[in-house]
């Protein structure tokens, strides 16, 4: 059922609802967007520095090398012209005058020096190095080539000198008499490029800061509606369906958050209507369950009384059958005595001498017969009273059966109403519809059993009334029999008093005995019929008792189901209390 579904699950675990729960900083959309923006800026700056700067450095290095090559060629040609004019330039003073001021684009680390073909320093800005062998590996390699008769072409080379990367442009003089070298530090050559790199880095950092701040405010503006929608959804998760002030503003937005808010607003209205309807149905189910439970309880109490009454009727019917059996035996005994009286009368006719002894015996027999007749009459009276009692009990059973039928019909109507309400509840009311259908089925069974009981009781009442009429007839016959016995007794007294009138007395006795025998036959038939009726009455009461027991079990089942229904409605009512409308 819906409650099992819901309480599947609602009662298990613990859900923390704190209004609008805080989102971790790293999990926030705002943080992710800002980090994405920062990453994009850093990646763009890194790609720029990794691709553009090396290209710039390469181009700048090529330009510098060409410039150094041009400078060294110009000054080398100048020195060659001076030498061709007869000037002695291969000394420190002249070299200083000619090449002492050479520099590359105002680079402070750039200078020029000259070396002769043997590798001795002709000129160097550092005076201590003049006249000493050159230490530069590039120059010593050139000296070695000159010694081998080779004349290298002017060129610019890069080399490392004492841990410092340098560029050197060299020129081989006329007849290889000198080597002019212009050198400078690589770091100073690329100092402008490094400045550009620093500027790019600082610019990237500035852009990063600006766009981070801008991204923060943009994401704040973007995420704020989402946070408010989250607040609305959290409120719905708390089963609070009341109006939210933020949502009125959000519904007016034209972007995706506005669409989300309008969809949530529609969902809230539908849930609110659904919960209101379920809550109303829950209240109706609760009241119906209380009514059904009370009706089932009253029906159970009534069935207990009916069961007791039927048990008493069954006991009376059994006693009735036993007494009727005794009456049958007494009537048979009376018939035997009547037959014996006939034999005695015949003997009186055949032998008048034995009339006295026979009359004495007849008197004794009649006295015994009078006692038996009295007992029979008492038994018949008792049977008559018990039959009346059985008839009254049957009437009570019929009344109780009418009550059961009324309650069953009322229960059937209640279960039908419950089935209709369960159908309205849809999927949530399916389990309750099954219970209502079972209750309706039990009510119909109760109604059918009550009608069967009513039929049996009507038959029992008819049989009891027939038994009453029969017993009235039996009473009349027994009364007549008693009168005949009294007359016979008087006759036998007259026979005993006057033996002379014995023949007439014997004739009278014969007549009376004949009538008594006819009455005896009638009484036997009536009592046998009464015995059959009593046995049938006892069987009917046993069937009635069994039916009442079955009805009691059905009513107990209905009562149990009613209690379950009431428990379910209590739980449903309790769960509906968490909703705020």
C-alpha positions in Angstrom: 0.0 0.0 0.0 0.8 3.6 -0.4 1.6 3.9 3.4 4.0 0.9 3.1 5.4 2.5 0.1 5.8 5.7 1.8 6.5 4.7 5.3 8.8 2.3 2.5 10.8 4.1 3.0 10.3 7.4 4.8 10.9 5.9 8.2 14.2 4.3 7.2 17.3 6.4 7.4 17.7 10.0 8.6 17.4 12.9 6.1 18.8 16.3 7.3 16.6 19.1 6.2 18.0 22.5 7.1 16.1 24.8 4.8 18.7 25.6 2.0 21.8 23.4 2.8 25.2 24.9 2.2 27.1 23.6 -0.9 30.8 22.9 -0.5 33.0 25.6 -2.1 34.7 23.2 -4.4 31.4 21.7 -5.5 29.7 25.0 -6.2 28.9 25.9 -9.8 30.3 29.4 -9.1 33.7 28.0 -8.1 33.8 25.7 -11.1 33.0 28.5 -13.6 35.6 30.8 -12.0 38.2 28.0 -12.0 37.4 27.3 -15.6 37.8 30.9 -16.5 41.1 31.1 -14.5 42.3 27.9 -16.2 41.4 29.3 -19.6 43.4 32.5 -19.0 46.4 30.6 -17.6 46.3 28.1 -20.5 46.0 31.0 -23.1 48.9 32.9 -21.5 51.0 29.7 -21.2 50.4 28.8 -24.9 51.2 32.3 -25.9 54.5 32.3 -24.0 55.3 28.8 -25.2 54.7 29.5 -28.9 55.1 33.2 -29.6 58.0 34.1 -27.3 60.3 31.4 -28.8 59.5 32.7 -32.3 60.2 36.2 -31.2 63.5 35.1 -29.6 64.5 33.2 -32.8 63.7 36.2 -35.0 65.5 38.6 -32.7 68.5 36.3 -32.4 68.7 36.1 -36.2 68.5 39.9 -36.5 71.2 40.3 -33.9 73.4 37.8 -35.5 73.0 39.5 -38.9 73.7 42.9 -37.3 76.8 41.6 -35.5 78.0 40.0 -38.8 77.4 43.3 -40.6 79.3 45.2 -38.0 82.3 42.9 -37.8 82.5 42.9 -41.6 82.4 46.7 -41.8 85.1 47.1 -39.2 87.1 44.3 -40.7 87.0 45.9 -44.1 87.9 49.2 -42.4 91.0 47.6 -40.8 92.0 46.0 -44.1 91.8 49.4 -45.9 93.9 50.9 -43.1 96.5 48.2 -43.5 96.5 48.5 -47.3 97.3 52.2 -46.8 100.6 51.3 -45.1 99.4 52.0 -41.5 100.6 49.8 -38.7 97.5 48.9 -37.0 98.5 45.7 -35.4 99.3 47.3 -32.0 97.3 48.0 -29.0 97.0 51.7 -29.3 96.0 51.8 -33.0 93.6 48.9 -32.4 92.1 50.8 -29.5 91.6 53.9 -31.6 90.0 51.9 -34.3 87.9 49.3 -32.5 87.8 50.4 -28.9 84.3 52.0 -29.2 82.6 49.2 -31.0 79.3 48.0 -29.4 76.1 46.3 -30.4 72.9 48.4 -30.0 74.2 49.9 -26.8 74.6 46.5 -25.2 77.0 47.1 -22.4 78.4 43.6 -22.5 79.4 44.0 -26.2 83.0 44.8 -27.1 85.6 44.1 -29.8 89.0 42.6 -29.5 91.7 41.5 -32.0 94.0 38.5 -32.1 97.0 37.8 -34.4 97.4 34.7 -36.4 99.3 33.0 -33.5 96.5 33.6 -31.1 98.1 36.4 -29.1 95.8 39.1 -28.0 96.5 42.3 -30.0 93.8 44.3 -28.3 91.2 43.7 -25.5 89.3 46.2 -23.4 90.9 44.5 -20.4 94.5 45.6 -20.7 95.8 42.7 -18.7 94.8 40.3 -21.5 96.8 42.2 -24.2 99.8 40.2 -25.3 98.6 37.0 -23.8 97.2 33.9 -25.6 93.5 34.0 -26.2 91.4 31.8 -23.9 88.2 31.7 -26.1 87.7 28.2 -27.5 86.1 29.6 -30.7 89.1 31.9 -31.4 91.6 29.2 -30.6 89.8 27.0 -33.1 90.1 29.7 -35.7 93.8 30.1 -35.0 94.2 26.4 -35.5 92.4 26.6 -38.8 94.6 29.4 -39.9 97.6 27.4 -39.0 96.4 24.7 -41.2 96.2 27.1 -44.1 92.4 27.5 -43.9 90.6 30.8 -44.0 87.2 30.6 -42.4 84.4 32.9 -43.7 83.1 35.6 -41.3 80.4 34.2 -39.2 78.5 34.6 -35.8 78.8 31.7 -33.3 77.4 31.0 -29.9 79.6 29.6 -27.2 79.8 29.3 -23.4 82.6 31.2 -21.6 82.9 30.7 -17.8 79.2 29.6 -17.5 77.9 32.5 -19.5 76.4 32.1 -23.0 77.9 34.5 -25.5 77.6 35.4 -29.2 80.8 36.1 -31.1 81.1 37.6 -34.7 84.6 37.1 -36.2 86.4 38.5 -39.3 89.7 37.2 -40.7 91.9 40.1 -41.8 93.9 40.4 -45.1 96.5 37.6 -45.4 95.1 36.2 -42.2 97.2 38.6 -40.1 94.6 39.2 -37.5 91.2 38.0 -36.3 88.6 40.7 -35.4 86.1 39.5 -32.8 83.0 41.3 -31.6 81.3 39.5 -28.7 78.3 40.1 -26.4 76.3 38.2 -23.7 73.2 36.3 -24.8 71.2 37.4 -21.7 71.7 41.1 -22.6 70.8 40.4 -26.2 67.5 38.9 -25.1 66.9 41.3 -22.2 64.1 43.1 -24.3 62.5 39.8 -25.0 62.6 38.9 -21.3 61.0 42.3 -20.5 58.3 41.4 -23.0 57.8 38.0 -21.3 57.6 39.7 -17.9 55.1 42.2 -19.3 53.0 39.4 -20.7 53.1 37.6 -17.4 52.1 40.7 -15.5 49.4 41.5 -18.0 48.2 37.9 -17.8 48.0 38.1 -14.0 46.1 41.4 -14.3 43.7 39.9 -16.8 43.4 36.9 -14.6 42.5 39.0 -11.6 40.1 41.2 -13.5 38.3 38.3 -15.2 38.2 36.3 -12.0 36.5 39.2 -10.2 34.2 39.7 -13.3 33.6 35.9 -13.4 32.8 35.9 -9.7 30.1 38.5 -10.1 28.7 37.0 -13.3 28.5 33.5 -11.8 27.0 35.1 -8.6 24.3 36.7 -10.8 23.8 33.3 -12.7 23.9 31.1 -9.6 21.6 33.2 -7.4 18.4 32.1 -9.2 19.5 28.5 -9.0 20.1 28.9 -5.2 16.6 30.3 -4.8 15.2 27.5 -6.9 17.1 25.1 -4.7 15.5 26.8 -1.7 12.1 26.3 -3.2 12.8 22.6 -4.0 14.2 22.0 -0.5 11.0 23.5 0.9 9.0 21.1 -1.2 11.2 18.2 0.0 10.2 19.2 3.6 6.5 18.6 2.5 5.9 22.4 2.8 3.6 23.4 -0.2 2.9 26.9 0.9 3.6 29.9 -1.4 7.3 31.1 -1.7 8.0 34.8 -2.2 11.1 34.1 -4.2 9.2 32.0 -6.7 6.9 34.9 -7.8 10.0 36.8 -8.9 11.6 33.7 -10.5 8.5 32.9 -12.5 8.9 36.2 -14.3 12.4 35.5 -15.6 12.7 34.7 -19.3 15.8 32.5 -19.0 16.1 28.7 -18.2 15.8 29.4 -14.5 12.4 31.0 -15.1 11.3 27.9 -17.0 12.5 25.7 -14.1 10.7 27.9 -11.6 7.5 27.8 -13.5 7.7 24.1 -13.8 8.3 23.7 -10.1 5.4 26.1 -9.3 3.1 23.9 -11.5 4.4 20.8 -9.7 3.8 22.4 -6.3 0.2 23.3 -7.2 -0.5 19.7 -8.5 1.1 18.1 -5.4 -0.8 20.5 -3.2 -4.1 19.5 -4.9 -3.2 15.8 -4.7 -2.2 15.9 -1.1 -5.4 17.8 -0.2 -7.5 15.2 -1.9 -5.5 12.3 -0.3 -5.8 14.0 3.1 -9.6 14.3 2.7 -9.9 10.7 1.6 -7.7 9.7 4.6 -10.1 11.4 6.9 -13.1 9.7 5.3 -11.3 6.3 5.5 -10.6 6.9 9.1 -14.2 7.6 9.9 -15.4 4.7 7.8 -12.9 2.4 9.5 -14.2 3.5 12.9 -17.8 2.9 11.9 -17.0 -0.5 10.4 -15.0 -1.5 13.5 -17.9 -0.5 15.8 -20.4 -2.3 13.6 -18.3 -5.4 13.5 -17.9 -5.3 17.3 -21.6 -5.0 17.8 -22.3 -7.8 15.3 -19.8 -10.0 17.1 -21.5 -9.4 20.4 -24.9 -10.1 18.9 -23.6 -13.3 17.3 -22.4 -14.4 20.7 -25.9 -14.0 22.1 -27.3 -15.8 19.1 -24.8 -18.7 19.5 -25.8 -19.0 23.2 -29.5 -19.0 22.2 -29.0 -21.6 19.5 -27.0 -23.8 22.0 -29.9 -23.6 24.4 -32.4 -24.5 21.6 -30.1 -27.4 20.6 -30.0 -28.6 24.2 -33.8 -28.3 24.5 -34.3 -30.1 21.2 -32.1 -33.0 22.3 -34.0 -33.2 25.6 -37.3 -33.1 23.6 -36.1 -36.0 21.5 -35.2 -38.0 24.6 -38.5 -37.4 26.3 -40.4 -38.3 23.2 -38.5 -41.5 23.0 -39.5 -42.3 26.5 -43.1 -41.5 25.7 -42.9 -43.9 22.8 -41.6 -46.6 25.0 -44.4 -46.0 27.5 -47.1 -46.1 24.8 -45.7 -49.4 23.6 -45.8 -50.7 27.1 -49.4 -49.5 27.4 -50.2 -51.3 24.2 -48.8 -54.5 25.5 -50.9 -54.1 28.6 -54.0 -53.5 26.5 -53.3 -56.6 24.6 -52.8 -58.5 27.8 -56.2 -57.1 29.0 -57.9 -58.4 25.9 -56.4 -61.8 26.6 -57.7 -61.7 30.2 -61.2 -60.6 28.9 -61.2 -63.6 26.6 -60.2 -65.8 29.5 -63.1 -64.4 31.5 -65.5 -65.3 28.7 -64.2 -68.8 28.6 -63.9 -69.4 32.3 -66.2 -67.4 34.6 -64.6 -69.2 37.6 -61.4 -67.3 37.0 -63.0 -63.9 36.7 -62.3 -63.0 40.4 -58.7 -63.7 40.2 -58.5 -62.1 36.7 -60.4 -59.1 38.0 -58.0 -58.7 40.9 -55.1 -58.9 38.4 -57.0 -56.5 36.2 -57.4 -54.1 39.1 -53.7 -54.3 39.8 -52.9 -53.9 36.2 -55.3 -50.9 35.9 -53.7 -49.3 38.9 -50.3 -49.7 37.4 -51.7 -48.5 34.1 -53.2 -45.5 35.8 -49.7 -44.6 37.2 -48.2 -45.1 33.8 -50.9 -43.0 32.2 -50.3 -40.3 34.7 -46.6 -40.4 34.0 -47.3 -40.3 30.3 -49.6 -37.4 30.8 -46.9 -35.6 32.8 -44.3 -36.4 30.1 -46.7 -35.1 27.4 -47.2 -31.9 29.4 -43.4 -31.6 29.7 -42.9 -32.2 26.0 -45.7 -29.6 25.3 -43.9 -27.0 27.4 -40.5 -27.8 25.8 -42.0 -27.6 22.4 -43.4 -24.1 23.2 -40.0 -23.1 24.5 -38.4 -24.4 21.3 -40.9 -22.4 19.3 -40.1 -19.2 21.3 -36.4 -19.8 21.0 -36.8 -20.2 17.2 -38.7 -16.9 17.1 -35.7 -15.3 18.9 -33.3 -16.8 16.5 -35.3 -15.4 13.6 -35.2 -12.0 15.2 -31.4 -12.3 15.7 -31.0 -13.5 12.1 -32.9 -10.4 10.9 -30.5 -8.2 12.9 -27.5 -10.1 11.3 -29.0 -9.6 7.9 -29.4 -5.9 8.5 -25.9 -5.5 9.8 -24.5 -7.6 6.8 -26.4 -5.3 4.4 -25.1 -2.2 6.1 -21.5 -3.7 6.1 -21.9 -4.4 2.4 -22.9 -0.8 1.8 -19.9 0.5 3.8 -17.5 -1.8 1.9 -19.0 -0.6 -1.4 -18.4 3.0 -0.3 -14.9 2.1 0.7 -14.2 0.5 -2.7 -15.5 3.6 -4.4 -13.2 5.8 -2.3 -10.3 3.4 -2.9 -10.9 3.6 -6.6 -10.8 7.4 -6.4 -7.4 7.2 -4.5 -5.9 5.3 -7.5 -2.7 3.5 -7.0 -2.4 4.6 -3.3 -5.8 3.0 -2.6 -5.3 -0.3 -4.3 -4.4 -2.2 -1.1 -7.4 -0.7 0.7 -9.6 -1.7 -2.3 -8.5 -5.3 -1.8 -9.5 -5.1 1.9 -12.8 -3.4 1.1 -13.5 -6.2 -1.5 -12.7 -8.8 1.1 -15.1 -7.1 3.6 -17.8 -7.0 1.0 -17.3 -10.7 0.2 -17.5 -11.5 4.0 -20.6 -9.3 4.3 -22.3 -11.1 1.4 -21.4 -14.5 3.0 -22.8 -13.2 6.3 -26.0 -12.2 4.6 -26.3 -15.6 2.8 -25.6 -17.5 6.1 -28.2 -15.3 7.9 -30.8 -16.1 5.2 -30.0 -19.8 5.5 -30.4 -19.5 9.2 -33.7 -17.7 8.7 -35.0 -20.4 6.4 -34.0 -23.1 8.9 -35.5 -21.2 11.7 -38.8 -20.7 9.8 -38.9 -24.4 9.1 -38.1 -25.0 12.8 -41.0 -22.7 13.8 -43.3 -24.5 11.4 -42.3 -27.8 12.8 -42.6 -26.6 16.3 -46.1 -25.3 15.7 -47.0 -28.7 14.2 -45.5 -30.4 17.2 -47.6 -28.1 19.5 -50.8 -29.1 17.7 -49.8 -32.7 17.8 -49.1 -32.5 21.5 -52.5 -31.0 22.0 -54.0 -34.0 20.2 -51.8 -36.3 22.3 -53.0 -34.6 25.5 -56.6 -35.1 24.4 -56.0 -38.8 23.7 -54.1 -39.2 26.9 -57.0 -37.5 28.7 -59.5 -39.8 27.1 -57.2 -42.8 27.9 -57.1 -41.7 31.5 -60.9 -41.5 31.6 -61.2 -44.9 30.0 -58.7 -46.3 32.6 -60.8 -44.8 35.4 -64.0 -46.3 33.9 -62.3 -49.7 33.5 -61.2 -49.5 37.1 -64.7 -48.8 38.2 -66.0 -51.7 36.1 -63.5 -54.1 37.6 -64.5 -52.9 41.1 -68.1 -53.7 40.2 -67.0 -57.1 38.8 -65.2 -57.7 42.1 -68.2 -56.6 44.1 -70.8 -58.5 42.2 -69.7 -61.6 40.5 -73.2 -62.1 39.2 -72.9 -59.3 36.8 -69.5 -60.5 35.5 -70.7 -61.3 32.1 -72.0 -57.8 31.5 -68.9 -56.4 33.0 -66.7 -58.6 30.9 -68.6 -57.4 27.8 -68.2 -53.8 28.9 -64.6 -54.4 29.6 -64.2 -55.9 26.2 -65.8 -52.9 24.6 -63.7 -50.5 26.6 -60.6 -52.5 25.9 -61.3 -52.4 22.2 -61.6 -48.6 22.3 -58.4 -48.4 24.4 -56.6 -50.5 21.8 -57.7 -48.2 19.0 -56.6 -45.2 21.1 -53.3 -47.0 21.8 -52.7 -47.5 18.1 -53.4 -43.8 17.5 -51.2 -42.7 20.3 -48.3 -44.9 19.0 -48.6 -43.4 15.6 -48.7 -39.9 17.0 -45.8 -40.4 19.4 -43.7 -42.0 16.6 -44.4 -38.9 14.5 -43.5 -36.8 17.4 -40.3 -38.7 17.8 -39.4 -38.1 14.2 -40.2 -34.4 14.5 -38.1 -34.2 17.6 -35.1 -35.9 15.9 -35.5 -33.6 12.9 -35.8 -30.6 15.3 -32.5 -31.7 17.0 -30.8 -32.1 13.7 -32.0 -28.7 12.6 -30.8 -27.1 15.8 -27.4 -28.7 15.2 -27.2 -27.3 11.7 -28.3 -23.9 13.0 -25.6 -24.1 15.7 -23.0 -24.9 13.0 -24.2 -22.1 10.8 -24.1 -19.6 13.7 -20.6 -20.8 14.5 -19.6 -20.2 10.9 -21.2 -16.8 10.9 -19.4 -16.0 14.2 -16.1 -16.9 12.6 -16.9 -14.6 9.6 -17.9 -11.8 11.9 -14.7 -12.3 13.8 -12.8 -12.1 10.5 -14.7 -8.9 9.6 -13.9 -7.4 13.0 -10.2 -8.3 12.6 -10.1 -6.7 9.1 -12.0 -3.7 10.5 -9.3 -3.3 13.1 -6.6 -3.6 10.5 -8.4 -1.0 8.4 -8.6 1.3 11.3 -4.8 0.8 12.1 -4.0 1.6 8.4 -6.2 4.7 8.5 -4.5 5.8 11.7 -1.1 5.5 10.0 -2.3 7.2 6.9 -3.7 10.1 9.0 -0.4 10.4 10.9 1.6 10.5 7.7 -0.6 13.1 6.1 0.1 15.3 9.1 3.7 16.1 7.8 2.3 18.0 4.8 1.9 21.8 5.0 -0.7 23.2 2.6 
